């Protein structure tokens, strides 16, 4: 009996290896079912949390950013879960290609909006760009990156469906993710410069000297921590996807499941949960608090003016 069991296990192993390394297996591996289920659950939970927090805080822009990112990730990981049942099906593979590459883009946009609000609270004079321009410029870059990645993903999907080489579409996707990596890197550098100048009280030379708008209270400190964590996770993911696509569709990186699970899936899960924990509605206030403006120049020149304390 034990000999039959051993033979059965050996046969299963042979079949598994055959499927894994089959030239018609687009992944180069079989997505692990239980891992896909965990990611679908994690993204579903955090997306629901973000939706509830957006409703509670009335920060409606969180729906087309954080909530949308979560929904797209759910679709992507559902595609991978589907593939775990039949790795040779083309539809779920194409579904996860497009969705997992574009899903973090709306989440990145949420970080840009929040940084603009932090700058608005602490003082424009310490920032190289006006808070409004942070949102306009970097969200525009995000949209451009999203369009390029989506076009590349659609092109690669069509090429796979036609049994053609998806490399041209992959190159377009690479251009989009590289552009996004550059935007995220510049955003992080500018954010770091702003915080350093605020800490050292070294404003840029502008007409008139304006005081700090707000004290660096606990809420803003925690929000900065949250943005830092989010930025780190998103940066790691962007670097990974850039290297992955540069390595090609038959490269070792894209054909290794653990890299994708850890450096893409896990990084976006951590980024979304970090934003849910360090939530702008909780730390910076509900929507009505987001319309507070920094002191005017006339206030700055008033000897009796004092910055708001925590």
N, C-alpha and C positions, 0 to 999 in steps of 0.2 A: 504493500500500500504506500509506504514511504517512497518507493521507487517511482510509482505512478505520480505522486504529488511532486516529486523533484522534476520529473520529466515535464509535467504540466507547467511548473514554474519556469522551466527553461524555455518551453515553447512560447509562453507569454513574454518572456524577456526578448526573445528573438523577434516576435511580432512588434513589440514596443520599439526596439532599435530600428526595425525596418521602417516603421511609420516615422520615427524621429528623423532619420537621415534620408527619407525618400525625397527624390528631386521634385516631387509634386507637393511637398509640404512647404508652404510659403514661409512658415515661421523658422524652420530648422530645428524645432522642438515642439513638444505638445504642451500648451499652456496648462499649468497645474490647476485642477478644478477647485480645490479648497482655497487656494490662494486667490483665485478670481472671485470666489464667493465672498471671501473676507473683504476684498476691495470694494465690491458692489455694496456690501452692507455698510462699510465705513463711509463711503461717499454718500450713500442714501441718508445716513444718520446726520452727517455734518451739513448736507444740503438742506435738510429739514430744519436743522438748528439755525442756519443762516436765514432761511425764509422767515422763521418765527422772530428772530432778532431784528430783521428788516421791518417787519410789520410793527413790532413793539416800538422801535426807535423812529419809525417813519422816515428812514433813510432809504428812499425808494431806489436810488442808484445802485444799491446792493443787489437788486434783482437781476439787472443785465450784466452784473460783474460776478460777484461771489456765487450767487445762486445758479446763474447760467453755467459757470465753470463746473459746478458740481453735477448739474444735469448732464452735461456733455461727457464728463468722466464716467458717470453711471452707464451711459450708452456705450462708451468705449470698452469698459470692463465687462459689460454684458456680452459684447461681441467676442471678447476673449473667452468668457465662460462658455459661450456657444461653440467656439472653436475647440474647447477642451473635450467636447462630445464628439466632434467630427472635424479633425484638423484640416481635412481636404476641401471643406466648403469654402468657396471664394467670398461669399457675401459677408460673413462675420469678420473675416480677415480684413476686407476692405473697410468695413465699418469701424474697426478699431484703429486702422492706420490713420484715417482722417481725424477721428475724434480725439484720440490721445495726443496728437501733435498740436491741435488748436485749443484744447480745453483750458490750459492754464492762462491763455491770453486774457480773457476777461478778468481773471483773478489778479493778474499783474496790474490791470487798469485800476482796480480797487485800491491798490497800494499807492498809485500815483495820486488819486483823489485825496486819500487820507494824508499823505505828505503835504499836499497843498493846504489842507486845513491846519496841520501842525505849524506850518510856516506862518499862516495867517494869525495863529494864536501867539506865537513867540516873537514874531517881528520880521517883516519883509526885508528890513535893512541888512539882515545877516545872510540873506539868500542871493545867489547870483541871478536867479530868475524870480519874477513875481509869482506868487502862489497860483494865480489864475493861469499863467503861462506854463507852469509845470503840468497842470491838468491838460491844457490844450495840446502842448507839444508832445508829451509822452503818451497820452491817450491816442493822439493821431498816429504816432509811431506804432502803437499797439495795434491799431486798426490796419495799418499798412502790413505789418507782420502777419496779422490774421489772414488778410486777403491772399498774401503770397503763399502762406502755408496751406490754405484751403485750396488754392489753385494747383499747387504742387501735389497735394494729397489726391485731388480729383484726377489729375493727370496720371499719377502713379497707379491709382485704382483702375483707371481705364486700361492702362497698359497691362496690368496683371490680369484683368478680365479677358483681354484679347490675347493672353499668353505671350506678351511681348516683354522686353526688358524694361523694368520700371525705373531704371537709372535716371533718365531725363527728368521724370517727375520728382525723383528723389533730390536731384540737384536744385530744383525750384524750391522744394521744401527746405533744403539746407540753406538756401539764400534767405528764406523767411525766418528760420530759427536763428541764423547767425545775426541777422538784423535785429531781432528781438534781444539776443544776448548782448549786443552792443548797446541797445537802448537801456536795458536793465543795469548794465555796468555803469553807464554814464549817470543814470538816476541815482544809483547807490553812492557814487563818488560825490555828486552834488549834494545829496542828503547828508553825507558825512562832513562835507565842507561846511554846510549850514550849521550843523550841530556844534562843530568845533568853533566856529566864529561866535555862535551864541554863548558857548561856555567861556570863551576868552573875552567876550564883549568886544569883538573886533568887526564892527559893521563895515560894509562897503562904503566908499566915499559917495555920498549922495547929497542932494540939495537939502540942507537942514539935517539936524541930528535928531532922530526919533528914539524914544525910549523903548525898552522891551515891553511888548504888549501885555504879556501875562507872566506870572512867575512859573517856573518849571515845577508844577504841582505833581502829585502822585499819579493822577490820571494821564497827564501828558507823558510822564516818564514811562509808565507802563505801555502806553501806546507806541512810544519809540522802541521799546523792547520788542513789542509785537511786530512792528514794521521791520526791525532788524532780523528777527527770526524768519519772517515771511520772505524777506529779500534774500537771505542766505539759502533757504530751501529752494526758492525759484531760480537762483543763480546756479546752484548745483545741478538742478534739472536741465537748465538751458545749456550748460557746458556739456553735460552727458549727451543730450540729443544732438548737439552740434557735432561732437566727436563721432557719435553713432552713425549719423547720416554721411559724414565725410568718409567714414570707413567703408561705406557701400552696403548694398543690399545683401551681399554674400560675405560680408566681413564678420569677424569673430564677435564683435560687440553686439550687432543687431541679432545675431543668432544665439546669444547667451541670455537665457530667460532671467537669471538672477539679477543681471545688470538692470534690465528694464523694471523688474519688480521693486528693486531698492532705490535706484537712481531716478526713476520717473514716478511710478505709482506711489511709493512711500514718501517721496519728497513733496508731492502735491497733497497727499493726505495730511502730512505734518503742517504744510502751509495753510491749508483750509481750517484745520483745527486750531492752529495758532491764532488765526484771524477771528475765529469764533470765540476763543478764550479772551484774547486782547481785543475786544470788539469796540469799534469806534463809537457806537451808540452808547455803550456803557461807560467808556473812559473819557470821551469828549462830549457826551451829552446827546440828547435826542435832536431831531431836525431843527427845532426852534433855536437851539444853541449854536447851530452852524452858521447862522447869519450874523453873528457878532463880528464887528470889524475892529481892526487894530486902531489905536488912538490916531486922531488927525494931527496934521502938522501944527495947527494952532494949539492943540492940547500939549504937544511936545514943548512948545515955547512958553507954556503957562507955568510959572514957578511953583504954583500950588499943585501941579499934576503929580500923581504918584501912580506907579504901575499897580495893576490889580494883583492882590496877593491871593494865595490859595486859601 
